[in-house]
Amino acid sequence: MYAAELLANYMEHVVAQRANMSDADWKIWNRFLHETLSLAPVVRGFLRSRRGWYSAELVSMSDKVEQQAVLNDK
């Protein structure tokens, strides 16, 4: 869980820096965030259990990836 928290904190920092990025840079980081969340169900669970700790943007991104993962499992 500590590793999940570290990764979630790093991802939160990336989201917080969005305003300081060019559109091209954000596109790359956004892909990183989505792909990382899709490969890390423990991180998604961590974010789900601690919604109040993180930005609405990151939590929403994680929720969307989780919904897609559920659909893919069916």
C-alpha positions in Angstrom: 0.0 0.0 0.0 2.9 2.4 0.6 4.0 1.9 -3.0 0.5 2.6 -4.2 0.4 5.8 -2.1 3.8 6.9 -3.5 2.5 6.4 -7.1 -0.8 8.1 -6.3 1.1 11.1 -4.8 3.3 11.3 -7.9 0.4 11.2 -10.2 -1.4 13.9 -8.2 1.7 16.1 -8.6 1.6 15.6 -12.4 -2.1 16.6 -12.4 -1.4 19.6 -10.3 1.3 20.7 -12.8 -1.0 20.6 -15.8 -1.3 24.4 -16.0 2.4 24.6 -16.3 2.6 22.3 -19.3 2.2 22.8 -23.0 -0.7 20.9 -24.7 1.8 18.5 -26.2 3.4 17.8 -22.8 0.1 17.3 -21.1 -1.0 14.8 -23.9 2.1 12.7 -23.1 1.6 12.9 -19.3 -2.2 12.2 -19.7 -1.3 9.0 -21.6 1.1 8.1 -18.8 -1.6 8.6 -16.1 -4.2 6.6 -18.0 -1.9 3.7 -18.9 -0.4 3.6 -15.4 -3.9 3.5 -13.8 -5.0 0.8 -16.2 -2.0 -1.4 -15.2 -2.3 -0.7 -11.5 -5.5 -1.9 -9.9 -4.1 -1.5 -6.4 -3.5 2.2 -7.1 -7.0 2.6 -8.3 -8.3 0.9 -5.2 -6.1 3.2 -3.0 -7.5 6.3 -4.8 -11.0 5.0 -4.4 -10.6 4.5 -0.7 -9.0 7.9 -0.1 -11.0 10.1 -2.5 -10.8 13.1 -0.2 -7.0 13.1 -0.3 -6.7 13.7 -4.1 -7.9 16.1 -6.7 -11.3 15.4 -8.3 -9.5 15.2 -11.7 -7.2 12.3 -10.6 -10.0 10.5 -8.9 -12.3 10.9 -11.9 -9.6 9.6 -14.2 -9.1 6.6 -12.0 -12.9 5.9 -11.8 -13.1 6.0 -15.6 -10.2 3.6 -16.0 -11.8 1.3 -13.3 -15.2 1.4 -15.2 -13.4 0.4 -18.4 -11.6 -2.4 -16.6 -14.9 -3.8 -15.3 -16.4 -3.7 -18.8 -13.4 -5.5 -20.2 -13.7 -8.2 -17.6 -17.3 -9.0 -18.7 
